[in-house]
Amino acid sequence: MCRTLAILFAVAIASLTAIVAKDTSTGPLSPRFKSVQVWVNDNDQAPPVLFLNGPDRLVISFDELAEERSYLRYFLTHCNAQWQPDGLVANEFLDGFNDGSVEDYDYSRGTTVHYVNYRITIPNEDMRPTISGNYLLEVYEDGQPDKILLQVRFYVAEGLTDIRGGISGTTDIDHRAAHQQLNITVDGGDDLSLDDLSNRLSLVVVQNGRNDNTVTIDKPQYITGRTARFEHLRPLIFPGGNEYRRFETVAINSLSMNVGGMDYLHPFYHARLLTDHPRASEGYAYDMTQHGRYRVREQNSADSPVEADYIMTHFTLESPPLQGYDIYVDGDLTSRRFDPSSRMNYDYDEGVYRLAILLKQGSYNYQYLAVPKGTSTGQTRPLEGDFYQTDNEYLVLVYYKVPGARYDRLIGAALVDASSASSL
């Protein structure tokens, strides 16, 4: 009886473990590591998408707050369309070895905070993806492969489809008010049959790089010839949100955009941003946007990646406490994570939300998201407002899976913004 109970208990634990999803979102998993960025070639504002067997190179950059370099290594995991490992072994998705050494590094120069800047380039002479899909790169210290220090998501697409799309403020929810509706068409060309498009195609849409409100459509609404259409679908209606807020910390000896004060308190410089206020009741106003991204920059430096300093950056939001919500600072500056490092605390004496984040000098986009307690999807409406005119960017990903196949092929990717869809 005891043995039977033990077996049943082990099976239950195994089943529970299988249900718990692996956290694969981009970002540092150790406080030693900061400023995890991913870009393609020299474009640090591009989404992390490579095309299979193409000439582009993905660059992963990050810092370690340390005096000396660590001996770091990395490996890749192939994931399904939901960003969970799909069980493929390395020789099924890679040419080369699935264990690389991080050899491209440099030490900070002339900074109060000492750090080491590392870079990894994919593909490289030792490692090249051979199939499309979602990839997770994980970094660890030599000899400790079970202790992941940081991880990065990126895509490898085949480019077999022509993706066209548009954004409309006239939606099935409201008319030119608070929402945006996407209509997407996917032309499968000569490589995919009608049956393929009807039964094997799925769509994933990511708004401004956010992980929390990603939408997946399991099959096209209908097929016309060889074209799959995703039109007037309720899941493709997104809250419009607002233009991202901006600040710059490109100088230490002078105040940059939206910085109200700068001083040194050992061991960091401290930048106190101007106090923010809710914008939900204000009218829409256009502002330039990086769609939540940031750019490392020190205004007098020719080599900002190693000459930009780290500054303790203080965010203040004047607002009554929002009961039933946690408030987060959202953007690439917090790796789009809802965790204690990005959650604001309420100061009842001053009537403000506060958060301090150690950030590298640069130009930043951010917004305030209100997350209902017990959920994992942020809302722009309570603090930023929702406006149909907002210049949002949507990454459209088209997946294809043959019955019985062991992985989701990523056959197309495109950006859709206020003007049109554009190839990457």
N, C-alpha and C positions, 0 to 999 in steps of 0.2 A: 504493500500500500504506500509506504513512504517513498519507494522508488518511483511508483506511478505518479505520485503527487509532485515529486521533484522534476520528472519529465514534463508534466503539464505546466509546471511553473516556468521551466526553461523555455518551452514553446511560447508561453504567453509573453515572456520578456522579449524573446526574439521578434514576435509579431509586433509588439509595441515599439521596439527599436526601428523596425522597418517602416512603421507609420510616421515616425518623427522625421521630418524633412531635414536634410543637411543644409546649413546656412552657407550658401555659396556666393553671397553678395560681395562686391568689390570693397576692399578696405583693409586697414591694419587690424590685426587681432592681438597685437602687443603694444603697450604704450610707448615702447622704444621707437616705434616706426610711425612716420608722419608723411603727409603730402604724397599719397599714392595717386599717380596720374597715369592715364593711358591715352595715347594718341597714335595717329597714322601718319607716317613720314614726318613732315615738319608741321603738321596742322594739329595744334593742341586743342582745337575746338571741334574736331571731327569725332563722330561716334566710333567705338572700337570694332570696326568691321574690316576684315580682310577678304579678298576674293581668291578663291582656290587657284593656285598656280600662277597668281598674278605677281606684278613687280613690287607691290607695296610692302612696307615693313611696319609692324606694330612695335611701338616703343612703350615700355613700362618703366616709369621713373618713381623712385621713392627715397626717403631719407631715413637714416637711423641716427637717433640722438646719442652720439658716442664720440669718444676721442679717437678710437682706432676702429678699423674695419672689422667686420665679422666675416667668417667664412660661410657664405650663404650658398644654398643650392635651390633648385626649383624643378618641378615636374608638372605635367599637364594631365588633366582628366577630361574625358569627353562626356558631355551631359546631354540630356534630352531637352525638348523644347521648354520644359518647366524648370530647367536648371538643376536637375538632379542627376547624379552619376548614372550612366546607362549600362555600366558593366563591361564596356569594350576594353580589351587589353591593348597595350601600347602599340604593338605591331599592326593593329587593325586601324589605327588613325594617325600614325606617325612614321616618317622616314627618319631613321636615326635613333638616338638614345633618349629615353624619357627620364633623363637626370642630367641637368645642366648646372654648371658652376657660374655664379655671378662674378664675372671678372672685370666688368666695366664699372669703375667707381672713382670718386674723387672726394677730397676732403674740403670742408668749408674753409673759406678764407676771410679773415677780418670780421668775423661775426662774434657776438657775445655768447650765442648758443652754438656749441660745436656739434657738427653732425657730419655724416658721410652720405654722399649722394650716390645711389646705385642706378644702373640702367640695364634692362634686359631687352633684347631685340628678337622678335619672332616674325618670320622664320630666320634661322641662322644655320651655320654650316653643320651643326650637330643635331638640329631638331627642325623638322618641317612637317606641318599638318598635311595629310594626304586625303582627307575626306572633309566634307562640309559639316556644319553643325555648331553647337555651343561648346566653348572650351573654357575650362577653369585652370588658371595658373596659380600654383601654391608655392610659397617660399618658406624654407626652413633653414635652421642652422646645421651645418655639417655634423652628422652623427646623431641628429635628433629629428628624423623625418616624421615622427608622430606629433611634433609640436609645431604647428603651422603659425608663422609669424604674420603673414599677410597673404591676401589672395586677390586675384583679378579675373573678372569675366571678359571674354571677347568672343566675337563671332567670326566664322569662316563661311562665306557664302559662295554659291556656284554661279550666280548671275545668269540663270537660264530664263528668267521671266522679265517682262516689261511691266513695271508697276506704275499705275497712274492713280492719282488721288486728289481730292479736294476737301476743303473745310468750309462748312456753311454755318452761319449764325442762326439760320432758320432750321429748327430741330423739331423732333417729335415731342419735345418737352416744353419748349418755349420759342418765341420768335424774337431774334436779335436782342437777347437779354443776357442770360448767365451761362449759356452752354455753347459748345461747338460739336457739330456732327460731321464725322468723316464718312466719305464714300470712297471705296477702294475698288479698282479693277486690276486683275492680274491676268496678263496674256501669257499663256503657257507655251506659245510658239509651236514648233514642230517636235519638240523633245518629249512632250507629255500628251497622252491621249485624253479624249473626253472623259473616259471612265476614271482616269487618274485624277483629273481635276474635280470630279464630282465626289469622289470617295476618299481621296488621299491627301487633300490639301487642307492646311490650317493656317490661320493668320494670327500673328501676335503684334500688338501695337503698344509702344512705350512712349508716354508723354514726357518730354523734357528730361529724359534719363531717369525718371522716378521708377523705383521698384514696387511701390506700394499700390499703385492703381493700374498696373499693366493689365491689358485685356487680351484674352485668347478667344478666337472664334474657331470652333472645331471643324466647320465645313462651310463652303461658299453658300450664299443665299440661293443663287441660281447660276446656270451656265448658259452662255451665248456663244455658240461655236467653240472655239478653244479659249474663250475668255471667262474667267470666274469673276463674279460680281458680289461685292459686299456693300449693299446699299440699304439705307433706311433701317439699320439694325440698332436696337436700343443699346446694346453694349458698346457701340461705337460713338455714343454721345458722352462727351467728357465735360466736367465743369471747366469753364473758361479760365478760372484763376485770374491772376494779374501779372503785369510785368514784374520781373524779379527786382528786388532792391539791390543797390550797388554800394560798394565802398572800396577805397584803395588805401593801402599802407605801403606805398612805394618809396616813401621817404621817412626817415627817423627824426630829422632835424626840422621838419616843417609838417604842417597838417595837410593831409591829402583829402580826397573826396569823402565827405560824410564822417570824418574823424574830428571829434570835438576836443580831444586832448591826447597828448603823448608824453610819457615820462618814464624814467627808469627806476625800478624797484627790484633790487637784486633777487633773483638772477635774470630777470626778463625786462625788456621794454614792455610797457603797457599802452595799448591804444584803446581809448574810450570812444566808441562810436556815438554819434548824435542819437538822442533818444528817438526811437521809432514809435509810431502810433498806428492803430488799426486803420485800414483803408477801405473797409467794406462799405461804409456809407458815403465814400467820396465817389465822384465820377471818374470814369476811365481816363487815363492820360498815358499816351505812348512814351516809352523810354527805351533806349537801346538795351538789348538783352544779350547775354551769353547763355541763356537757357539753363541757368544754374551752374555754369562752369566757372573756373577761375584760371588765371594766368599768373605764374610766379614771375615777379619783376621787382628789381631794385633800380630806381631811376638813374643812378649814376654808375651802374655796373654794365660791363660788357659780357659778363658771365653770371647771370642771375641765379642759375641752378645751384651754384656753390658760394655766391656772395650775398644772396638775400638772407636776412636774419629771421629768426623766429620771434614773434611778438605775441604776447598774451592779449587777445582781442576781446573786448567786453561789449556784449550786446545787451541793450536795455529796451524793453517794450512796455510802454505805459498803457495799461489796460486794467479794467476790473478783472478779478479772477474768473476764468471760464469754468464753471462747475461742470464736472463730468468729462473734462478734456485734459489731456497732457499736451503741452505746447513744446514744439521742437523747432530748432533752426535747421532748415533743409537746404540742400544743395550739395555739389561735389565737395565743398569744404568739410562736410560731415559724412562723406561717403554715402549719403542718402540713407543713413541708418537711424532707426528710432531706438536709441539706447541711452544710458545715463550720460554719455559724453555729449549728446546733442539735445538733451531735455532741459528746458528752462525751469528755474525755481522761482516761486513767487515770493516777493518781499512785501508783506502786508503793511509794514510801516511806511514804505514809500509808494505803494500801489503800483508796482512794476514787476514784470518778469525779468530775470537776469540769467545770463550765461557767459562764462569766460572760456575761450578756446585758444589754444596755442597754435597759431597759424604762421605760415611762411609769408614774407612780404609779397604783395601782389595786388592784382585787381580781381575782385570777388563779386559773384552774384549769390543772393540768398533770399529765402522767403520764410515766413512763419506758418507752420502747419499745425492745425488743431486735430489731435487724434483722439476720438472717443475712447474712454477707458475700456479695456477689454477687447479692443480691436487693433488692427494693424494698417488701416487705411487713413491717410491724412486728408483733411478737408481744408481747402483754401477759403471757403465762404466766411467763416467767423471772423478772421483777422485780415485777410488780403482782399476778400471780395471775389466775385466771379463775374467776368465780363466777356461777352462773345467776341470783342475786338482784339483780345490778347494775342500777341505774336508767339504762339506756341509752336514747338517743333515735335513732330511725331515720327518715331522710327518704326517703319513697317517691315516686318519680317515674315517671309512666306516659307512654311515648312511642308515637306512631302515625305510620306512614309508608305512604303510598300508593305502589304500584309505579311507578317512574319519577319520583317526586317528588324535588326537589333538597334537601329538608331534613327533619329529624325534628321533627314537631309534638310539643309537650309538652302533652298534653291533661288531665293531672291531677297534683296534688301534695298530699301529706299528711304529717303527722308521726305516727309510731307510737311509743308509749312503754309503760311497764309497765301503764298503765290501759286505753288504747284508742288507736284512730286518731283524729286530730283534724284538721279542715280548717285550712288556713293563712289 
